[in-house]
Amino acid sequence: MSALVVGLVSINTAEQDALAEYMRVTTPLLEKVGAKMKQQFQIAETVIGDPIVESVMVVEYPSLEAMDGVFGSDEYKAVIPYRDRAFRTYNVSVVSS
């Protein structure tokens, strides 16, 4: 059963090199497990509350195991320092499985 995952992110524009390295590593990891970007939205306006993120991404993984395979992989763990520099906000949640 597939798993829909929502990412709520804000990019740190001062760390473009870190973002490039993060994407260089994670894009093949997603492709390897068959994950697909379903939708991506830029937040245009926050109506109520404080702005918390700039973008919302919805990624479909073939299964929760596939998602765990990405985030639990040695390759992903090695790129976490780049992720932490590349994003001001980075939250990932499973919304459906």
Secondary structure, DSSP 8 states (H G I E B T S, - for coil): --EEEEEEEEE-GGGHHHHHHHHHHHHHHHHHHT-EEEEEEE----SSS----SEEEEEEES-HHHHHHHHTSHHHHHHHHHHHHHEEEEEEEEEE-
